[in-house]
Amino acid sequence: MAKNDFTINSDSKKPKIEINNTTREKFWQNPGFNFWLYLIFILFSLQIYHNYMVVKQEEIPYSEFLTLVKNHEISQAVVTDKMITGVLKKTDEQGKPKRFITVPLNWNNDLALMLEKNGVKYTVQINSDWLEKFIFNWVLPFGLLFLVWSWMAKRMGGLGKGVLNIGNKIHIHPDTLPKVTFDDVAGAEAAKQELKECIDFLKNPDEIKKLGGRIPKGILMVGPPGTGKTLLARAVAGEAGVPFFPISGSEFIEMFVGVGAARVRELFEQARQHAPCIIFIDELDAIGRARGAGPLMGGHDEREQTLNQILTEMDGFDTSSGVIVMAATNRPEILDKALMRAGRFDRQVLVDKPDLTDREAILKLHAKRLTLADDIDLKVVAQRTPGFVGADLENICNEAAIQALRRKGKEVTMADFEAAIDRVIAGPEKKHRALNPGEKKRVAFHESGHALVAEIVPTGEPVHKVSIIPRGVAALGYTLQLPVEEKFLSTEAELKDQVAILLGGRVAEEIVYGDVSSGASNDLERASEIARSMVTRLGMSKKLGPLTYGKHHELQFLPGQDQVERNFSEETARMIDDEVREIVENEYRRATAILTEKRPILDRLAATLEEREVIDGEIVKNLLEEKPAS
């Protein structure tokens, strides 16, 4: 056993691969040794040697050959049916005998007598150099060409991959890799509870059989990007202790028709050999899109053949074998209905965006590797990141560590987390983009208008920070609000308050300067979208009633963008425009009344913001309560 290169332990259900030290000692497996390059060098050297030997033979006329024979100037000769080669008695400049080659006009029967009479040693051979010519004129050149092409293909396709790249890409996670368990996944308790049942099915398949049931063939995890669908799949495999076959949906598709279907067959064949195991297909929508929904002209034949093969394989394998197919997608609405029917992906698991409690748990999990200061409050960080997914929160922790390193700190402070959140939400600071005094003052009034309206309207969320430091591509300032509690619904009053808050910046400019600037363009766009959504999709219009107007369809060639199909008359369209305008104008008047009444506070807040550039929500509250800014 010690001489074997690889040892496969077949005692346990999960295959273990052990690599002996003798394997690393093999010369041809040395990373510095390239077998193909050495082979090319040897063959090339043989070709040069062959050409060299042929070139060194001097071709002479046959008449001159006869003269040399008569003059006793030839020591040896080899006679064939097509040529005569030999060695002269004369030597070259280096003292070596000269070699010659000549072609006779025809076979001369008296030649043998002449050679023998003149003391020439000669032999007669039948022409049998066809093998030599075939090797050196055909095999060697084409062999060199093939080897060079193979070497270039590997260089172009990456290590272990050729240009065609037809091989399979399925890997079993070996035992030496760190396993992922549910302890490594924070939040998503509902999803973990459903997936734990799958682990029980893999560990104890007889329990479900006793009740007459069967193991689910497929589990589809649905959720926005970055919510941890792939991590949950790996955790299921780690908890169950079974082989894990991860593959992306895009890896099935290649330039050759039929390759994707062949890979599907190989995937399921390997899975059956290593059962019980888990097959995980990430980004299932890459191959599972509804058939006939793509561009015309048959551009998706390969994808549809791959999808058909997956459907066939999922119908063909027996659930008692212990093979479970898991998949993940963030676009379940475009999947083929045949994939979603019972008997294939029997169970759907929703992996949604984390709520406040889950975000705090995720932050605690990622913050374990950080050196935290005593002032860290991860609950506040979780409150400041509504709508963030697990990948975003991990990025926040990493950015906080980078901020601490940038200021040469020995531990990560709350200020580092605040700076990291601001960077992720609003973009990096543009300290080199200095505003002139007039623009800086206008931006201060603009952001102060947002902050005051947000604090005064009934459903406005508390202001957490106001800044007039330019960030990102076009943001000259921003106002951040901290939600008190997690909300999943918005009432009509809350939506109207949001419109008023968005219009507060433009209103402040108009009150102070008598005109407006282009800085409110994004505010107006968002306010108009909220108002139009209230009228056309949420039924929050008394004139138009509780109806929806317009059908939304996702564009085929531009995923993620909607096209609205008009299903109402011109008169209704005019009424919709009037209602949208009325909502926006009413909130504009309301914001104007608030800021006109609070004009002294607006001036003091803008002056403080202009001086400090960044203020927190406490200063805004103190000014509203007529307290001096600290």
Order of alpha helices (4+ residues) and beta strands (2+ residues): beta-beta-alpha-alpha-beta-alpha-beta-beta-beta-alpha-beta-alpha-alpha-alpha-alpha-beta-alpha-beta-alpha-beta-alpha-alpha-beta-alpha-beta-alpha-alpha-alpha-alpha-alpha-beta-beta-alpha-alpha-beta-beta-alpha-alpha-beta-alpha
